[in-house]
């Protein structure tokens, strides 16, 4: 046993950790050292930050891939809004980093005058077209960070998987993502028992949706759980496209265009609405004119509403 390992074990024992917990921590550090081919006391902060760099690239390049295809008129022809969430675990807590993206069904035209719907009504863009773009962007990002040499060349020759699914208005997807945003890899209510040095927890099978149970040795359980602890200060929810903090003006313009289109669509056919809006193919073109002078109050259904001014959203002042 090396002096470094012995000192680590003594420090953990002084803190009151059990023998199995100490063994799990030592094994985790040993695996880290094996990955970097160096002793733990020789690892630099830059080497440990590799995880943060790769996670950030995963979210950034996934969103950039969607934006690349969205700008092509073959699929959309505008700038969409994208919410990206990092997810690192499977239902059995195995290590599987991937990104979930919630994307608007369409985008704002480059001149800001129209909201462009997808060219194909049934889907936004195909996964087979996104996959090679995402793979190429990840390879470029890792090469720029000088990390590509640590990746097996076979990875770049394999076909990558990008799953694209229509989710309606997104309410169900938001509820799905909330489990990853505010929860850790395993919540307490899924833990069932700990006996004879083994931990049992339950999970829902992805295909059959039935409840199953998995029992692991405590050191394996702790190792799996610690794999999903993110680097300190890492932001696992990020916004791109129209939802980017730097695109506030474009986001407000997109809302304005869609609101005007909604008003024009709800106006009676025989009426003389002051909003000039038309739908040409898949492009909603809205002229920048005023809203109708009178609108019925949605609460009392009696009073009339009149638009006085439009206030742009802004961030709260720093605390």
ZADO-1210 file (C-alpha; in nm, 4 decimals, padded with zeros to 6 digits):
<atoms>
<atom x="00.0000" y="00.0000" z="00.0000" code="UNK" pos="1"/>
<atom x="00.1367" y="00.3400" z="-00.0972" code="UNK" pos="2"/>
<atom x="00.1783" y="00.6127" z="00.1678" code="UNK" pos="3"/>
<atom x="-00.0740" y="00.8300" z="-00.0183" code="UNK" pos="4"/>
<atom x="-00.3449" y="00.5637" z="-00.0069" code="UNK" pos="5"/>
<atom x="-00.2709" y="00.4878" z="00.3564" code="UNK" pos="6"/>
<atom x="-00.2974" y="00.8561" z="00.4503" code="UNK" pos="7"/>
<atom x="-00.6283" y="00.8892" z="00.2640" code="UNK" pos="8"/>
<atom x="-00.7742" y="00.5873" z="00.4399" code="UNK" pos="9"/>
<atom x="-00.6653" y="00.7189" z="00.7792" code="UNK" pos="10"/>
<atom x="-00.8234" y="01.0581" z="00.7116" code="UNK" pos="11"/>
<atom x="-01.1548" y="00.8974" z="00.6113" code="UNK" pos="12"/>
<atom x="-01.1520" y="00.6714" z="00.9176" code="UNK" pos="13"/>
<atom x="-01.0935" y="00.9720" z="01.1433" code="UNK" pos="14"/>
<atom x="-01.4053" y="01.1275" z="00.9921" code="UNK" pos="15"/>
<atom x="-01.6071" y="00.8278" z="01.1071" code="UNK" pos="16"/>
<atom x="-01.6674" y="00.6570" z="00.7713" code="UNK" pos="17"/>
<atom x="-01.7270" y="00.2816" z="00.7692" code="UNK" pos="18"/>
<atom x="-01.4732" y="00.0419" z="00.6196" code="UNK" pos="19"/>
<atom x="-01.6905" y="-00.0181" z="00.3135" code="UNK" pos="20"/>
<atom x="-01.7349" y="00.3544" z="00.2531" code="UNK" pos="21"/>
<atom x="-01.3608" y="00.4105" z="00.2840" code="UNK" pos="22"/>
<atom x="-01.3024" y="00.1279" z="00.0373" code="UNK" pos="23"/>
<atom x="-01.5507" y="00.2843" z="-00.2087" code="UNK" pos="24"/>
<atom x="-01.3804" y="00.6251" z="-00.1930" code="UNK" pos="25"/>
<atom x="-01.0366" y="00.4728" z="-00.2396" code="UNK" pos="26"/>
<atom x="-01.1610" y="00.2731" z="-00.5358" code="UNK" pos="27"/>
<atom x="-01.3150" y="00.5848" z="-00.6958" code="UNK" pos="28"/>
<atom x="-00.9859" y="00.7740" z="-00.6641" code="UNK" pos="29"/>
<atom x="-00.7989" y="00.4740" z="-00.8042" code="UNK" pos="30"/>
<atom x="-01.0293" y="00.4684" z="-01.1076" code="UNK" pos="31"/>
<atom x="-00.9710" y="00.8410" z="-01.1588" code="UNK" pos="32"/>
<atom x="-00.5945" y="00.7896" z="-01.1479" code="UNK" pos="33"/>
<atom x="-00.6221" y="00.4971" z="-01.3881" code="UNK" pos="34"/>
<atom x="-00.8199" y="00.7091" z="-01.6344" code="UNK" pos="35"/>
<atom x="-00.5550" y="00.9828" z="-01.6402" code="UNK" pos="36"/>
<atom x="-00.2596" y="00.7392" z="-01.6133" code="UNK" pos="37"/>
<atom x="-00.1150" y="00.9339" z="-01.3228" code="UNK" pos="38"/>
<atom x="-00.0933" y="00.9237" z="-00.9451" code="UNK" pos="39"/>
<atom x="-00.3775" y="01.1177" z="-00.7733" code="UNK" pos="40"/>
<atom x="-00.1326" y="01.3607" z="-00.6120" code="UNK" pos="41"/>
<atom x="00.0070" y="01.4435" z="-00.9580" code="UNK" pos="42"/>
<atom x="-00.3259" y="01.5290" z="-01.1198" code="UNK" pos="43"/>
<atom x="-00.3612" y="01.8941" z="-01.2105" code="UNK" pos="44"/>
<atom x="-00.6721" y="02.1085" z="-01.1841" code="UNK" pos="45"/>
<atom x="-00.6790" y="02.1347" z="-01.5643" code="UNK" pos="46"/>
<atom x="-00.7014" y="01.7549" z="-01.5968" code="UNK" pos="47"/>
<atom x="-00.9914" y="01.7326" z="-01.3526" code="UNK" pos="48"/>
<atom x="-01.1704" y="02.0116" z="-01.5449" code="UNK" pos="49"/>
<atom x="-01.1936" y="01.7909" z="-01.8534" code="UNK" pos="50"/>
<atom x="-01.5371" y="01.6750" z="-01.7399" code="UNK" pos="51"/>
<atom x="-01.6652" y="02.0320" z="-01.7243" code="UNK" pos="52"/>
<atom x="-01.5252" y="02.1096" z="-02.0699" code="UNK" pos="53"/>
<atom x="-01.6852" y="01.8014" z="-02.2270" code="UNK" pos="54"/>
<atom x="-02.0231" y="01.8616" z="-02.0612" code="UNK" pos="55"/>
<atom x="-02.0250" y="02.2231" z="-02.1804" code="UNK" pos="56"/>
<atom x="-01.9314" y="02.1142" z="-02.5330" code="UNK" pos="57"/>
<atom x="-02.2075" y="01.8515" z="-02.5314" code="UNK" pos="58"/>
<atom x="-02.4773" y="02.1114" z="-02.4630" code="UNK" pos="59"/>
<atom x="-02.3288" y="02.3826" z="-02.6836" code="UNK" pos="60"/>
<atom x="-02.2659" y="02.1666" z="-02.9904" code="UNK" pos="61"/>
<atom x="-02.6010" y="01.9871" z="-02.9640" code="UNK" pos="62"/>
<atom x="-02.7768" y="02.3241" z="-02.9782" code="UNK" pos="63"/>
<atom x="-02.5464" y="02.4464" z="-03.2559" code="UNK" pos="64"/>
<atom x="-02.6314" y="02.1391" z="-03.4646" code="UNK" pos="65"/>
<atom x="-03.0036" y="02.2153" z="-03.4366" code="UNK" pos="66"/>
<atom x="-02.9436" y="02.5801" z="-03.5241" code="UNK" pos="67"/>
<atom x="-02.7386" y="02.4825" z="-03.8308" code="UNK" pos="68"/>
<atom x="-03.0246" y="02.2800" z="-03.9789" code="UNK" pos="69"/>
<atom x="-03.2910" y="02.5283" z="-03.8637" code="UNK" pos="70"/>
<atom x="-03.1269" y="02.8057" z="-04.0654" code="UNK" pos="71"/>
<atom x="-03.1583" y="02.5891" z="-04.3788" code="UNK" pos="72"/>
<atom x="-03.4882" y="02.6589" z="-04.5600" code="UNK" pos="73"/>
<atom x="-03.5047" y="02.2885" z="-04.6444" code="UNK" pos="74"/>
<atom x="-03.6163" y="02.2332" z="-04.2855" code="UNK" pos="75"/>
<atom x="-03.7123" y="02.5671" z="-04.1264" code="UNK" pos="76"/>
<atom x="-03.5336" y="02.8822" z="-04.2426" code="UNK" pos="77"/>
<atom x="-03.5287" y="03.0748" z="-03.9156" code="UNK" pos="78"/>
<atom x="-03.3790" y="03.0978" z="-03.5658" code="UNK" pos="79"/>
<atom x="-03.5531" y="02.8702" z="-03.3100" code="UNK" pos="80"/>
<atom x="-03.5562" y="02.8887" z="-02.9319" code="UNK" pos="81"/>
<atom x="-03.3691" y="02.6063" z="-02.7572" code="UNK" pos="82"/>
<atom x="-03.3655" y="02.4918" z="-02.3945" code="UNK" pos="83"/>
<atom x="-03.0892" y="02.2354" z="-02.3255" code="UNK" pos="84"/>
<atom x="-03.0585" y="02.0130" z="-02.0166" code="UNK" pos="85"/>
<atom x="-02.7643" y="01.7870" z="-01.9282" code="UNK" pos="86"/>
<atom x="-02.8483" y="01.4332" z="-01.8131" code="UNK" pos="87"/>
<atom x="-02.5770" y="01.1854" z="-01.7064" code="UNK" pos="88"/>
<atom x="-02.7545" y="00.8768" z="-01.5728" code="UNK" pos="89"/>
<atom x="-02.9711" y="00.5860" z="-01.6827" code="UNK" pos="90"/>
<atom x="-03.2570" y="00.4450" z="-01.4780" code="UNK" pos="91"/>
<atom x="-03.0110" y="00.2108" z="-01.3058" code="UNK" pos="92"/>
<atom x="-02.7642" y="00.4963" z="-01.2364" code="UNK" pos="93"/>
<atom x="-02.5129" y="00.3892" z="-01.4995" code="UNK" pos="94"/>
<atom x="-02.2993" y="00.6624" z="-01.6552" code="UNK" pos="95"/>
<atom x="-02.4555" y="00.7855" z="-01.9798" code="UNK" pos="96"/>
<atom x="-02.4013" y="01.1587" z="-02.0480" code="UNK" pos="97"/>
<atom x="-02.6436" y="01.3039" z="-02.3031" code="UNK" pos="98"/>
<atom x="-02.8426" y="01.6202" z="-02.3663" code="UNK" pos="99"/>
<atom x="-03.2175" y="01.6843" z="-02.3859" code="UNK" pos="100"/>
<atom x="-03.3216" y="01.9768" z="-02.6073" code="UNK" pos="101"/>
<atom x="-03.6633" y="02.1417" z="-02.6110" code="UNK" pos="102"/>
<atom x="-03.6936" y="02.3296" z="-02.9424" code="UNK" pos="103"/>
<atom x="-03.9656" y="02.5629" z="-03.0703" code="UNK" pos="104"/>
<atom x="-04.1665" y="02.4437" z="-03.3708" code="UNK" pos="105"/>
<atom x="-04.0288" y="02.7038" z="-03.6090" code="UNK" pos="106"/>
<atom x="-03.8112" y="03.0120" z="-03.5866" code="UNK" pos="107"/>
<atom x="-03.7881" y="03.3851" z="-03.6395" code="UNK" pos="108"/>
<atom x="-03.6836" y="03.4971" z="-03.9880" code="UNK" pos="109"/>
<atom x="-03.3447" y="03.6652" z="-04.0207" code="UNK" pos="110"/>
<atom x="-03.5028" y="04.0092" z="-04.0741" code="UNK" pos="111"/>
<atom x="-03.7405" y="03.9627" z="-03.7783" code="UNK" pos="112"/>
<atom x="-04.0514" y="04.0208" z="-03.9890" code="UNK" pos="113"/>
<atom x="-04.1987" y="03.6709" z="-03.9836" code="UNK" pos="114"/>
<atom x="-04.2286" y="03.3510" z="-03.7857" code="UNK" pos="115"/>
<atom x="-04.1293" y="03.0589" z="-04.0093" code="UNK" pos="116"/>
<atom x="-04.2984" y="02.7246" z="-03.9551" code="UNK" pos="117"/>
<atom x="-04.1178" y="02.3952" z="-04.0320" code="UNK" pos="118"/>
<atom x="-04.1235" y="02.2979" z="-04.3982" code="UNK" pos="119"/>
<atom x="-04.2541" y="01.9536" z="-04.3064" code="UNK" pos="120"/>
<atom x="-04.5624" y="01.9808" z="-04.0806" code="UNK" pos="121"/>
<atom x="-04.5082" y="01.6408" z="-03.9170" code="UNK" pos="122"/>
<atom x="-04.1523" y="01.6981" z="-03.7933" code="UNK" pos="123"/>
<atom x="-03.8968" y="01.9710" z="-03.7347" code="UNK" pos="124"/>
<atom x="-03.5863" y="01.8060" z="-03.8806" code="UNK" pos="125"/>
<atom x="-03.4665" y="01.4444" z="-03.9206" code="UNK" pos="126"/>
<atom x="-03.2331" y="01.2784" z="-03.6743" code="UNK" pos="127"/>
<atom x="-03.0275" y="01.1208" z="-03.9525" code="UNK" pos="128"/>
<atom x="-02.9332" y="01.4694" z="-04.0739" code="UNK" pos="129"/>
<atom x="-02.8534" y="01.5990" z="-03.7245" code="UNK" pos="130"/>
<atom x="-02.6333" y="01.3065" z="-03.6155" code="UNK" pos="131"/>
<atom x="-02.3333" y="01.3598" z="-03.8496" code="UNK" pos="132"/>
<atom x="-02.3381" y="01.7368" z="-03.7874" code="UNK" pos="133"/>
<atom x="-02.3378" y="01.6825" z="-03.4112" code="UNK" pos="134"/>
<atom x="-02.0563" y="01.4275" z="-03.4346" code="UNK" pos="135"/>
<atom x="-01.8427" y="01.6636" z="-03.6455" code="UNK" pos="136"/>
<atom x="-01.9017" y="01.9585" z="-03.4127" code="UNK" pos="137"/>
<atom x="-01.8118" y="01.7515" z="-03.1043" code="UNK" pos="138"/>
<atom x="-01.4931" y="01.6312" z="-03.2703" code="UNK" pos="139"/>
<atom x="-01.3970" y="01.9884" z="-03.3556" code="UNK" pos="140"/>
<atom x="-01.4754" y="02.1091" z="-03.0029" code="UNK" pos="141"/>
<atom x="-01.2677" y="01.8349" z="-02.8381" code="UNK" pos="142"/>
<atom x="-00.9812" y="01.8968" z="-03.0805" code="UNK" pos="143"/>
<atom x="-00.9890" y="02.2656" z="-02.9959" code="UNK" pos="144"/>
<atom x="-00.9687" y="02.1740" z="-02.6241" code="UNK" pos="145"/>
<atom x="-00.6828" y="01.9301" z="-02.7009" code="UNK" pos="146"/>
<atom x="-00.8888" y="01.6355" z="-02.5751" code="UNK" pos="147"/>
<atom x="-00.9562" y="01.4530" z="-02.9028" code="UNK" pos="148"/>
<atom x="-00.6391" y="01.2449" z="-02.8680" code="UNK" pos="149"/>
<atom x="-00.7918" y="01.0780" z="-02.5597" code="UNK" pos="150"/>
<atom x="-01.0937" y="00.9546" z="-02.7598" code="UNK" pos="151"/>
<atom x="-01.0893" y="00.6172" z="-02.9329" code="UNK" pos="152"/>
<atom x="-01.0858" y="00.6813" z="-03.3130" code="UNK" pos="153"/>
<atom x="-01.3630" y="00.4225" z="-03.3497" code="UNK" pos="154"/>
<atom x="-01.6013" y="00.6718" z="-03.1860" code="UNK" pos="155"/>
<atom x="-01.5787" y="00.9049" z="-03.4856" code="UNK" pos="156"/>
<atom x="-01.6443" y="00.6201" z="-03.7314" code="UNK" pos="157"/>
<atom x="-01.9603" y="00.4979" z="-03.5562" code="UNK" pos="158"/>
<atom x="-02.3099" y="00.6222" z="-03.6345" code="UNK" pos="159"/>
<atom x="-02.4276" y="00.8555" z="-03.3580" code="UNK" pos="160"/>
<atom x="-02.7865" y="00.8506" z="-03.2325" code="UNK" pos="161"/>
<atom x="-03.0074" y="01.1619" z="-03.2289" code="UNK" pos="162"/>
<atom x="-03.3714" y="01.1074" z="-03.1359" code="UNK" pos="163"/>
<atom x="-03.6216" y="01.3693" z="-03.2559" code="UNK" pos="164"/>
<atom x="-03.9813" y="01.3576" z="-03.1325" code="UNK" pos="165"/>
<atom x="-04.2839" y="01.5852" z="-03.1658" code="UNK" pos="166"/>
<atom x="-04.4132" y="01.6751" z="-02.8191" code="UNK" pos="167"/>
<atom x="-04.7010" y="01.9127" z="-02.8874" code="UNK" pos="168"/>
<atom x="-04.6939" y="02.2244" z="-02.6705" code="UNK" pos="169"/>
<atom x="-04.4130" y="02.0884" z="-02.4535" code="UNK" pos="170"/>
<atom x="-04.5971" y="02.0589" z="-02.1197" code="UNK" pos="171"/>
<atom x="-04.5286" y="01.6863" z="-02.0942" code="UNK" pos="172"/>
<atom x="-04.1627" y="01.7355" z="-02.1893" code="UNK" pos="173"/>
<atom x="-04.1227" y="02.0021" z="-01.9201" code="UNK" pos="174"/>
<atom x="-04.2566" y="01.7612" z="-01.6551" code="UNK" pos="175"/>
<atom x="-04.0160" y="01.4958" z="-01.7862" code="UNK" pos="176"/>
<atom x="-03.7170" y="01.7294" z="-01.7687" code="UNK" pos="177"/>
<atom x="-03.8051" y="01.8532" z="-01.4197" code="UNK" pos="178"/>
<atom x="-03.6943" y="01.5160" z="-01.2799" code="UNK" pos="179"/>
<atom x="-03.3415" y="01.5891" z="-01.4030" code="UNK" pos="180"/>
<atom x="-03.3355" y="01.9581" z="-01.3212" code="UNK" pos="181"/>
<atom x="-03.4300" y="01.9439" z="-00.9539" code="UNK" pos="182"/>
<atom x="-03.3458" y="01.5844" z="-00.8593" code="UNK" pos="183"/>
<atom x="-03.0235" y="01.3891" z="-00.8252" code="UNK" pos="184"/>
<atom x="-02.9513" y="01.0514" z="-00.9849" code="UNK" pos="185"/>
<atom x="-03.1402" y="00.8647" z="-00.7111" code="UNK" pos="186"/>
<atom x="-03.4002" y="01.0085" z="-00.4753" code="UNK" pos="187"/>
<atom x="-03.4563" y="00.8731" z="-00.1243" code="UNK" pos="188"/>
<atom x="-03.8023" y="00.7317" z="-00.1949" code="UNK" pos="189"/>
<atom x="-03.6522" y="00.4853" z="-00.4463" code="UNK" pos="190"/>
<atom x="-03.4214" y="00.3347" z="-00.1838" code="UNK" pos="191"/>
<atom x="-03.5751" y="00.0211" z="-00.0339" code="UNK" pos="192"/>
<atom x="-03.3193" y="-00.1454" z="00.1918" code="UNK" pos="193"/>
<atom x="-02.9567" y="-00.1732" z="00.2978" code="UNK" pos="194"/>
<atom x="-02.8503" y="-00.5022" z="00.4501" code="UNK" pos="195"/>
<atom x="-02.5485" y="-00.7308" z="00.4463" code="UNK" pos="196"/>
<atom x="-02.3452" y="-00.4624" z="00.2706" code="UNK" pos="197"/>
<atom x="-02.5828" y="-00.4375" z="-00.0274" code="UNK" pos="198"/>
<atom x="-02.8209" y="-00.1610" z="-00.1363" code="UNK" pos="199"/>
<atom x="-03.1535" y="-00.2248" z="-00.3100" code="UNK" pos="200"/>
<atom x="-03.3423" y="00.0409" z="-00.5051" code="UNK" pos="201"/>
<atom x="-03.6282" y="00.0352" z="-00.7536" code="UNK" pos="202"/>
<atom x="-03.6580" y="00.1818" z="-01.1013" code="UNK" pos="203"/>
<atom x="-03.9030" y="00.1848" z="-01.3935" code="UNK" pos="204"/>
<atom x="-03.8002" y="-00.0165" z="-01.6975" code="UNK" pos="205"/>
<atom x="-03.7813" y="00.2009" z="-02.0103" code="UNK" pos="206"/>
<atom x="-03.9618" y="-00.0352" z="-02.2500" code="UNK" pos="207"/>
<atom x="-04.2052" y="-00.2281" z="-02.0314" code="UNK" pos="208"/>
<atom x="-04.2701" y="00.0560" z="-01.7810" code="UNK" pos="209"/>
<atom x="-04.2799" y="-00.2025" z="-01.5036" code="UNK" pos="210"/>
<atom x="-04.1205" y="-00.1462" z="-01.1626" code="UNK" pos="211"/>
<atom x="-03.8025" y="-00.3446" z="-01.1116" code="UNK" pos="212"/>
<atom x="-03.5442" y="-00.3687" z="-00.8338" code="UNK" pos="213"/>
<atom x="-03.1669" y="-00.3700" z="-00.8467" code="UNK" pos="214"/>
<atom x="-02.9333" y="-00.4767" z="-00.5651" code="UNK" pos="215"/>
<atom x="-02.5702" y="-00.3629" z="-00.5693" code="UNK" pos="216"/>
<atom x="-02.2726" y="-00.3955" z="-00.3318" code="UNK" pos="217"/>
<atom x="-02.2436" y="-00.0729" z="-00.1353" code="UNK" pos="218"/>
<atom x="-01.9104" y="00.0243" z="-00.2915" code="UNK" pos="219"/>
<atom x="-02.0512" y="-00.0217" z="-00.6424" code="UNK" pos="220"/>
<atom x="-02.3619" y="00.1751" z="-00.5435" code="UNK" pos="221"/>
<atom x="-02.1582" y="00.4676" z="-00.4086" code="UNK" pos="222"/>
<atom x="-01.9331" y="00.4649" z="-00.7159" code="UNK" pos="223"/>
<atom x="-02.2337" y="00.4795" z="-00.9499" code="UNK" pos="224"/>
<atom x="-02.3914" y="00.7626" z="-00.7542" code="UNK" pos="225"/>
<atom x="-02.0757" y="00.9758" z="-00.7365" code="UNK" pos="226"/>
<atom x="-02.0322" y="00.9554" z="-01.1137" code="UNK" pos="227"/>
<atom x="-02.3236" y="01.1956" z="-01.1502" code="UNK" pos="228"/>
<atom x="-02.1973" y="01.4698" z="-00.9183" code="UNK" pos="229"/>
<atom x="-02.1423" y="01.7644" z="-01.1511" code="UNK" pos="230"/>
<atom x="-01.8394" y="01.9969" z="-01.1299" code="UNK" pos="231"/>
<atom x="-01.8888" y="02.2767" z="-00.8788" code="UNK" pos="232"/>
<atom x="-02.0791" y="02.5678" z="-01.0305" code="UNK" pos="233"/>
<atom x="-02.1605" y="02.3893" z="-01.3548" code="UNK" pos="234"/>
<atom x="-02.4844" y="02.5090" z="-01.5178" code="UNK" pos="235"/>
<atom x="-02.6762" y="02.2081" z="-01.6482" code="UNK" pos="236"/>
<atom x="-02.9641" y="02.4136" z="-01.7951" code="UNK" pos="237"/>
<atom x="-02.8705" y="02.6437" z="-02.0823" code="UNK" pos="238"/>
<atom x="-03.0561" y="02.8547" z="-02.3399" code="UNK" pos="239"/>
<atom x="-02.9699" y="02.9050" z="-02.7048" code="UNK" pos="240"/>
<atom x="-03.1140" y="03.0715" z="-03.0132" code="UNK" pos="241"/>
<atom x="-03.4098" y="03.2970" z="-02.9350" code="UNK" pos="242"/>
<atom x="-03.3951" y="03.1930" z="-02.5675" code="UNK" pos="243"/>
<atom x="-03.0328" y="03.3026" z="-02.5319" code="UNK" pos="244"/>
<atom x="-02.9850" y="03.5942" z="-02.2867" code="UNK" pos="245"/>
<atom x="-02.8231" y="03.7896" z="-02.5708" code="UNK" pos="246"/>
<atom x="-03.1328" y="03.7558" z="-02.7919" code="UNK" pos="247"/>
<atom x="-03.3913" y="03.9294" z="-02.5739" code="UNK" pos="248"/>
<atom x="-03.4922" y="04.1717" z="-02.8470" code="UNK" pos="249"/>
<atom x="-03.5404" y="03.8917" z="-03.1010" code="UNK" pos="250"/>
<atom x="-03.7450" y="03.6918" z="-02.8509" code="UNK" pos="251"/>
<atom x="-03.9762" y="03.9872" z="-02.7893" code="UNK" pos="252"/>
<atom x="-04.0098" y="04.0369" z="-03.1639" code="UNK" pos="253"/>
<atom x="-04.1044" y="03.6709" z="-03.2072" code="UNK" pos="254"/>
<atom x="-04.3677" y="03.7034" z="-02.9342" code="UNK" pos="255"/>
<atom x="-04.5008" y="04.0186" z="-03.0986" code="UNK" pos="256"/>
<atom x="-04.5287" y="03.8469" z="-03.4375" code="UNK" pos="257"/>
<atom x="-04.7087" y="03.5443" z="-03.2931" code="UNK" pos="258"/>
<atom x="-04.9462" y="03.7599" z="-03.0874" code="UNK" pos="259"/>
<atom x="-05.0434" y="03.9627" z="-03.3908" code="UNK" pos="260"/>
<atom x="-05.1005" y="03.6464" z="-03.5895" code="UNK" pos="261"/>
<atom x="-05.3192" y="03.5061" z="-03.3101" code="UNK" pos="262"/>
<atom x="-05.5299" y="03.8234" z="-03.3057" code="UNK" pos="263"/>
<atom x="-05.5683" y="03.8184" z="-03.6833" code="UNK" pos="264"/>
<atom x="-05.6673" y="03.4516" z="-03.6816" code="UNK" pos="265"/>
<atom x="-05.9332" y="03.5048" z="-03.4143" code="UNK" pos="266"/>
<atom x="-06.0895" y="03.8081" z="-03.5852" code="UNK" pos="267"/>
<atom x="-06.4322" y="03.7433" z="-03.7495" code="UNK" pos="268"/>
<atom x="-06.4300" y="03.7050" z="-04.1288" code="UNK" pos="269"/>
<atom x="-06.6707" y="03.9954" z="-04.1830" code="UNK" pos="270"/>
<atom x="-06.4897" y="04.2285" z="-03.9492" code="UNK" pos="271"/>
<atom x="-06.2386" y="04.4947" z="-04.0444" code="UNK" pos="272"/>
<atom x="-05.9391" y="04.4166" z="-03.8237" code="UNK" pos="273"/>
<atom x="-05.6614" y="04.6730" z="-03.8192" code="UNK" pos="274"/>
<atom x="-05.3972" y="04.4015" z="-03.8028" code="UNK" pos="275"/>
<atom x="-05.2574" y="04.3108" z="-04.1435" code="UNK" pos="276"/>
<atom x="-05.1456" y="03.9487" z="-04.1303" code="UNK" pos="277"/>
<atom x="-05.1265" y="03.6794" z="-04.3905" code="UNK" pos="278"/>
<atom x="-05.0039" y="03.3224" z="-04.4172" code="UNK" pos="279"/>
<atom x="-04.7965" y="03.2506" z="-04.7275" code="UNK" pos="280"/>
<atom x="-04.7042" y="02.8839" z="-04.7436" code="UNK" pos="281"/>
<atom x="-04.5340" y="02.8118" z="-04.4119" code="UNK" pos="282"/>
<atom x="-04.4303" y="03.1710" z="-04.3362" code="UNK" pos="283"/>
<atom x="-04.6422" y="03.3895" z="-04.1111" code="UNK" pos="284"/>
<atom x="-04.5901" y="03.7461" z="-04.2318" code="UNK" pos="285"/>
<atom x="-04.7088" y="04.0176" z="-03.9950" code="UNK" pos="286"/>
<atom x="-04.6857" y="04.3858" z="-04.0695" code="UNK" pos="287"/>
<atom x="-04.5763" y="04.6083" z="-03.7795" code="UNK" pos="288"/>
<atom x="-04.9063" y="04.7851" z="-03.7215" code="UNK" pos="289"/>
<atom x="-05.1024" y="04.8569" z="-03.4060" code="UNK" pos="290"/>
<atom x="-05.3248" y="04.6070" z="-03.2312" code="UNK" pos="291"/>
<atom x="-05.7040" y="04.6510" z="-03.2511" code="UNK" pos="292"/>
<atom x="-05.8235" y="04.9548" z="-03.0609" code="UNK" pos="293"/>
<atom x="-06.0615" y="04.7543" z="-02.8429" code="UNK" pos="294"/>
<atom x="-06.0298" y="04.4081" z="-02.7024" code="UNK" pos="295"/>
<atom x="-06.2680" y="04.2431" z="-02.4578" code="UNK" pos="296"/>
<atom x="-06.1413" y="04.1949" z="-02.1015" code="UNK" pos="297"/>
<atom x="-06.0709" y="03.8217" z="-02.0523" code="UNK" pos="298"/>
<atom x="-06.1872" y="03.8389" z="-01.6873" code="UNK" pos="299"/>
<atom x="-06.5153" y="04.0275" z="-01.6778" code="UNK" pos="300"/>
<atom x="-06.5936" y="03.9886" z="-02.0504" code="UNK" pos="301"/>
<atom x="-06.7380" y="04.3414" z="-02.0428" code="UNK" pos="302"/>
<atom x="-06.4688" y="04.6071" z="-02.0330" code="UNK" pos="303"/>
<atom x="-06.2532" y="04.6969" z="-02.3309" code="UNK" pos="304"/>
<atom x="-05.8729" y="04.6732" z="-02.3312" code="UNK" pos="305"/>
<atom x="-05.6570" y="04.9265" z="-02.5101" code="UNK" pos="306"/>
<atom x="-05.2837" y="04.8758" z="-02.5741" code="UNK" pos="307"/>
<atom x="-05.0938" y="05.1716" z="-02.4298" code="UNK" pos="308"/>
<atom x="-04.7338" y="05.0498" z="-02.4439" code="UNK" pos="309"/>
<atom x="-04.5277" y="04.7337" z="-02.4621" code="UNK" pos="310"/>
<atom x="-04.2636" y="04.6808" z="-02.1911" code="UNK" pos="311"/>
<atom x="-03.9700" y="04.4595" z="-02.2788" code="UNK" pos="312"/>
<atom x="-03.8698" y="04.1924" z="-02.0327" code="UNK" pos="313"/>
<atom x="-03.5432" y="04.2438" z="-01.8508" code="UNK" pos="314"/>
<atom x="-03.3359" y="04.0679" z="-01.5908" code="UNK" pos="315"/>
<atom x="-03.3715" y="04.1535" z="-01.2244" code="UNK" pos="316"/>
<atom x="-03.1018" y="04.3870" z="-01.0888" code="UNK" pos="317"/>
<atom x="-02.8090" y="04.2132" z="-00.9176" code="UNK" pos="318"/>
<atom x="-02.8554" y="04.1441" z="-00.5508" code="UNK" pos="319"/>
</atoms>
